[in-house]
């Protein structure tokens, strides 16, 4: 695995923890372990998808790509909630942006050959 993918998985896991804390609080502390794990795992998958090897591109295009991939991956979880968990769906789009922004920092750029 390359650095980009490892960093994306780590950031996805961290954002996943924040997401399940928010989801647990929003549910009135009634969310099941299965639901919370599914949400966290969704953020891990988001990290994998966004961290997959990509060619060089502009910062704006990479951020758009992060948001789009965040939307697509989050839609899987959103659809399983019966389209009820709007906050987690929107957060997924934002998390896609955050992961891509973190990966495209000037110090962290890894050129794909």
Secondary structure as the mmCIF struct_conf table of DSSP 4:
data_model
#
loop_
_struct_conf.conf_type_id
_struct_conf.id
_struct_conf.beg_label_comp_id
_struct_conf.beg_label_asym_id
_struct_conf.beg_label_seq_id
_struct_conf.end_label_comp_id
_struct_conf.end_label_asym_id
_struct_conf.end_label_seq_id
HELX_RH_AL_P HELX_RH_AL_P1 UNK A 3 UNK A 26
TURN_TY1_P TURN_TY1_P1 UNK A 27 UNK A 28
BEND BEND1 UNK A 29 UNK A 29
HELX_RH_AL_P HELX_RH_AL_P2 UNK A 33 UNK A 51
BEND BEND2 UNK A 52 UNK A 52
HELX_RH_AL_P HELX_RH_AL_P3 UNK A 59 UNK A 80
TURN_TY1_P TURN_TY1_P2 UNK A 81 UNK A 82
BEND BEND3 UNK A 83 UNK A 83
HELX_RH_AL_P HELX_RH_AL_P4 UNK A 86 UNK A 103
TURN_TY1_P TURN_TY1_P3 UNK A 104 UNK A 104
BEND BEND4 UNK A 105 UNK A 105
TURN_TY1_P TURN_TY1_P4 UNK A 106 UNK A 108
#
